[in-house]
């Protein structure tokens, strides 16, 4: 029994690694198909949809599902990703300008840009997992992701830590990038966000039930 359990866990682990590697290659291929800037958003959105389906045990064939999802979500995903990329580029330019300056004011501005960059990175970690889980208007994804990042600081810190760890590992072992780095980041952040969203949904539902119960009690006592 123990040997069978270990074999099943080993199979699941290596199956997940292979799936992550395939996801990594598909993300790169479809991001390049959209010339990078216009392909990164749809590729990320589709990857998170695939991660979400795998987490729920309803994973379609990866290549066919990825291709269909990429073209289906091309316009909507770009509407989400392009503003994030534009703000990220503006923050990078401001960081380069202020961090090289001397004096108190440039250093304070550089610190402010750094804090805003962390906030943007935290928000970006939530956007496409939220897109994969909920049906909202496009502008609501950015608003809700930013609110979630602020209200759930512990989860945001975990996502930023995972992102930093992937970047650090990739800087030491660049060979990971074409095969695992992007796919691992997508899978880990998608899996974590799915847990965070599920816990939040449960707490909101529980709060609603408590409010309804309190309302009934007040009505009965009145």
C-alpha positions in Angstrom: 0.0 0.0 0.0 2.8 2.4 0.9 4.7 1.6 -2.2 1.7 2.1 -4.3 1.0 5.5 -2.7 4.6 6.6 -3.3 4.4 5.5 -6.9 1.2 7.4 -7.4 2.7 10.6 -5.9 5.9 10.2 -7.9 3.8 9.8 -11.1 1.7 12.8 -10.2 4.8 14.9 -9.5 6.6 14.1 -12.8 3.4 14.4 -14.7 3.0 17.9 -13.3 6.6 18.7 -14.2 6.1 17.6 -17.8 2.8 19.6 -18.0 4.6 22.7 -16.7 7.4 22.3 -19.3 4.8 22.0 -22.0 2.9 25.1 -20.7 6.2 27.0 -20.7 7.0 26.2 -24.3 3.4 27.0 -25.4 3.5 30.4 -23.6 6.8 31.3 -25.4 5.5 30.1 -28.8 2.2 32.0 -28.6 3.8 35.1 -27.0 6.1 35.3 -30.0 3.1 34.7 -32.3 1.7 38.0 -31.0 5.1 39.7 -31.4 5.8 39.7 -27.7 3.9 42.8 -26.6 0.6 41.7 -28.1 1.1 38.0 -27.4 2.2 38.0 -23.8 -1.2 39.0 -22.4 -3.3 36.4 -24.3 -0.7 33.7 -23.6 -0.7 34.5 -19.9 -4.5 34.6 -19.8 -4.8 31.3 -21.6 -2.1 29.7 -19.4 -4.0 30.7 -16.3 -7.2 29.2 -17.8 -5.3 26.0 -18.3 -4.0 26.1 -14.8 -7.4 26.7 -13.4 -8.9 23.8 -15.3 -6.1 21.5 -14.2 -6.7 22.6 -10.5 -10.4 21.6 -10.9 -9.5 18.3 -12.6 -11.1 19.3 -15.9 -7.9 19.8 -18.0 -8.4 19.6 -21.8 -5.6 18.5 -24.1 -3.0 21.3 -23.5 -2.1 22.2 -27.1 -5.6 22.3 -28.4 -7.0 24.1 -25.4 -4.2 26.6 -25.4 -4.6 27.4 -29.1 -8.3 27.8 -28.8 -8.1 29.9 -25.6 -5.4 32.2 -27.1 -7.4 33.3 -30.0 -10.7 33.5 -28.1 -9.2 35.7 -25.4 -6.8 37.7 -27.6 -8.6 41.1 -27.5 -9.8 40.9 -23.9 -6.4 39.8 -22.6 -4.6 42.6 -24.4 -7.0 45.1 -23.0 -5.8 43.9 -19.5 -2.1 43.4 -20.2 -1.3 46.5 -22.3 -2.2 49.0 -19.5 -0.1 47.0 -17.1 2.9 46.9 -19.5 2.5 50.7 -20.1 2.6 51.5 -16.4 5.5 49.1 -15.8 7.5 50.8 -18.6 6.7 54.2 -17.1 7.8 53.0 -13.6 11.0 51.5 -15.1 11.9 54.8 -16.8 11.2 56.8 -13.6 13.3 54.4 -11.6 16.3 54.7 -13.9 16.0 58.5 -13.8 15.6 59.0 -10.1 17.8 56.2 -8.8 20.8 57.7 -10.6 20.2 61.1 -9.1 22.0 62.6 -6.1 20.3 64.2 -3.1 17.3 63.4 -0.9 14.5 64.2 -3.4 15.6 61.8 -6.1 16.2 59.0 -3.6 12.7 59.6 -2.0 11.2 59.5 -5.5 13.1 56.3 -6.3 11.8 54.8 -3.1 8.2 55.8 -4.1 8.6 54.3 -7.5 9.9 51.1 -5.9 6.8 50.9 -3.7 4.5 51.5 -6.6 6.4 48.8 -8.6 5.7 46.3 -5.8 2.1 47.2 -5.8 1.9 46.8 -9.6 3.6 43.5 -9.4 1.3 42.3 -6.7 -1.7 43.4 -8.7 -0.4 41.8 -11.9 -0.1 38.4 -10.1 -3.8 38.4 -9.4 -5.2 39.8 -12.7 -5.1 36.7 -15.0 -5.9 34.1 -12.3 -9.0 36.3 -11.5 -9.7 36.4 -15.2 -9.6 32.6 -15.3 -12.0 32.2 -12.3 -14.6 35.0 -12.5 -16.7 36.6 -15.3 -16.4 40.4 -14.8 -16.2 43.4 -17.0 -12.7 44.0 -18.3 -12.1 47.2 -16.3 -13.2 45.4 -13.1 -10.4 42.9 -13.2 -7.8 45.6 -12.7 -9.8 47.3 -10.0 -10.6 44.1 -8.1 -7.1 42.8 -8.4 -5.6 46.0 -7.0 -8.1 45.9 -4.1 -7.4 42.2 -3.5 -3.7 42.9 -3.4 -4.1 45.5 -0.7 -6.7 43.7 1.4 -4.8 40.3 1.4 -1.3 41.5 2.0 -0.1 38.1 3.3 -1.2 36.4 0.0 0.3 39.2 -2.0 3.6 38.9 -0.1 3.6 35.1 -0.9 3.1 35.8 -4.6 5.8 38.4 -4.7 8.2 35.9 -2.9 7.4 33.2 -5.4 7.9 35.6 -8.3 11.3 36.8 -6.8 12.4 33.2 -6.2 11.6 32.2 -9.9 13.5 35.3 -11.1 16.5 34.5 -8.8 16.6 30.9 -9.8 16.4 31.8 -13.5 19.2 34.4 -13.1 21.5 31.6 -11.7 20.3 28.9 -14.1 19.3 30.6 -17.4 18.7 27.2 -18.9 15.5 27.0 -16.9 13.9 29.8 -18.7 13.0 28.0 -22.0 11.7 24.9 -20.2 10.4 25.7 -16.7 10.7 29.2 -15.3 7.7 30.8 -17.0 5.5 27.7 -16.7 6.5 27.2 -13.0 5.6 30.8 -12.2 2.3 30.6 -14.0 1.4 27.3 -12.3 2.4 28.3 -8.8 0.8 31.8 -8.9 -2.3 30.3 -10.5 -2.6 27.5 -8.0 -2.0 29.9 -5.1 -4.5 32.5 -6.3 -7.1 29.8 -6.8 -6.7 28.9 -3.1 -6.8 32.6 -2.1 -9.9 33.3 -4.1 -11.7 30.1 -2.8 -10.9 31.1 0.8 -12.2 34.6 0.2 -15.4 33.4 -1.5 -16.0 31.1 1.5 -15.5 34.0 4.0 -17.8 36.3 2.0 -20.5 33.5 1.8 -20.1 32.9 5.6 -20.4 36.6 6.3 -23.5 36.8 4.2 -25.1 33.9 5.9 -24.3 35.4 9.3 -25.8 38.7 8.2 -29.0 37.0 7.0 -29.3 35.0 10.2 -28.9 38.2 12.3 -31.5 39.9 10.2 -34.0 37.0 10.7 -33.3 37.1 14.4 -34.0 40.8 14.6 -37.2 40.4 12.6 -38.3 37.6 14.9 -37.6 39.5 18.0 -39.2 42.6 16.7 
